Amino acid sequence: MPAKILVLYYSSYGHVEAMADAVAEGARAAGAEVHVKRVPELVPDEVAQAAAYQRDLAVPIATVDELPGYDAILFGTPTRYGAMAAQMKNFIDQTGGLWSENRLVGKAAGVFVSTGSQHGGQESTILGFHTVLLHLGMVVVGLPYSFAGLNRMDEVGGGSPYGASTLSGSDDARRPSALELDGARFQGRHVATIAGKLAA
């Protein structure tokens, strides 16, 4: 049986969504059954519209109760002051029932993010998210240096051993680069491969 993977994200301006698509592509390349879903929006519609949020309403919204049905979950979030977005944290904070019943223990998990700048909190956001995943008993999987792109020095780009990331720029005009998308695909494939081994 192929590993069943959930790519779960929140995205305001499409950067994390683009990374989620690449993560899903990488997981599928490893033979996994992949589902891409988003967490609910908390911002009122009028505020989201005024801020020009980009939302793909065709992507289904996940529920907390479905999480135990997956072998692995890859979480994508923009950074807010060096931590995950409130929309993602609100969703995660509803997993108390799963935590109390050990429903996520032993499942693989990874994190990918978007920040406004090189030093906008990519690593702190992912590491902070890892703390939550460890409390849930999940097996944290990063982006290893076997992804050669982590050693590139010829361009500005996101990505660290903790997980894939992209830089949006302060005006959100920069889109994920080919290098960053490659990192996301690699992480998706890597998590799916490990999830398959754990499930077996």
N, C-alpha and C positions, 0 to 999 in steps of 0.2 A: 504494500500500500504506500502511495506517495505521501510525504509529509503534508499536513494541512496547515497553511500559513495565513495569518491575518496581517495585513499591512494597515495599520490604524493611524490616522493622522488628523492634525488640524492645520489649516492653511488660511491666511488672510489675503495674501496677494499672489498666490499661485506658485511660490518658490518651493514650499514643502510638498505641495501636490505634485510638482514635476519630479521631485526627488522620490516621492512615494511610487510614482509610476516606474521609475528606474529600479527601485528596490524590488518591486513586484516582478519586473522583467528578469532580474537576476535570479530571483527565487524560482520562477518558472523554468529558467534555463537549467536549474538543478533538478528538475522533474517534479517540483512541488505543485500541489493544488493551492492556488493563491486567491485570496479574497481581499479586495481593497475597499476599506470603509473609512468613514470620518466620524469624529465625535460631534455632538450637537453644538451649535453656535449659541453663545450666551448673550451676545451683543444684540440689542433691539434692531429690527430691520431698518428703521429709519437712520440709525447711527451707522450701521454697516453700509448702507447705500451712500450716505454722505461721505464716508471714508473710502468709497470705491472698492470695497472688499470684493474679491473675485471668488465666487463660490460655484462649484460644479454640482448643481443639484441632482445630477444623474448618479452621483456617487452615494450609495446608501449610508444611512447613519447606523452605527453599531450600537448594540446594547451590552451592558455589563454581563448579563446572564449568559451570553453566547461565548465569552472568552474561554471557558474551560474546554470548548469543543475544538480548539486549535492545538497543534503541536508546538507552534511558535508564534510569537507576536513581535512585529517590528513597529515601533512607535515613532512617529514623526511630529515634531513641534517646532514652531518658531521660538526664538528666545525672547523673553521679557525680563529685562534687568538681570540677565545671567541665570534665569531659571525657566522652566517650561511655562507655556502660556496657560492662563487661567482655565481656558476651555478644556485643555487636556488634563489639568490637575483636578478639575471638578469631576471629570469622568473617572479618573483613577481613584478619587476619594470615595467613590461609590462601590469599591470592590471589597469593602469590609466583610461582607458575608462570605465571599470567596476566600478571603484570607483566613477567616475563622475555621473554615472547613478544609483548608490546604488544597484548594482546587487548582491552583496555578503552580504548585510546587513541582519542580523538575522540568518545567517547560522552558524552551529556549526563548530568549528575548534580546532585542537590539534596539538602539536609538539612533535616529538621524535628525539633524536640525538645520535651521537657517538663522543666520544673524545678519545684522545690518552692516557689520564691518569685520575686519580680520580679528579684532580684539573685542568683539561684542558679546563674548560669553559662550562660544561654542562648547568649549570643554567643560565649563562649570555647569552648563545646562545638562549635558549628557551625563556627567558624573553625579549630579544631583538626582537625575532620573534613575540612574543605576541603584542608588540607595533605596528608592521606592521598590524597584524590581527585586532587590535582595530581600527586603522585608516580605515580599509576596512569595519568596522561595524560588524565584525563577533563576535560570542559568544564563548569566549575562554574557553576550557575545559581542565583541567589538569589530573593528576593522584592522586586521593584522598587517604587519609590514610586508607580508607576501603580496599585498596590493602595492605594486611598485610606485604608484602615483603618490604615495605618502612621502617619497624621497625626492619628488620633483622640486627644483629650485628656480625654474625658468619662468614661472608665472605665479600670480597671486591666486590662492585657492583655498577652499575649506578642506576639512578632513583631518582626522587624528586617529590614533590607535583606539580611541574610545567609540568612534562611530563616524559615519559619513556626514558631511555638512556642506552648506553652500553659503555664499555671501551675497546679500541682496543689494548692498549699497544703501546709503542713508535715504535715498529717494525711491528705493525699491525697484529701480530701473534695470539693474543687472540681473540677468537670468542665470540659472545654474550652467556652469561651463561643462564642456565635454569631459574634462578631468573629474569634476565633481560628480557628474552623472555616472561615470565609470566606477567611482568609489561606491556610489549607492548600489549599482548593479552587483559589484563584488560583495558588498555586505549582505545583500539579499540572498545571493547564491551561497555565501558562507553560512549564514544562519540556517538556511533551508537544508544544507548538507548536514550540519550538526543536529538539527531537529530530527532528520530522518534517522540518524544513528541513535539518538536518545529514544525515539519512539520504538525502534526495533528492540 
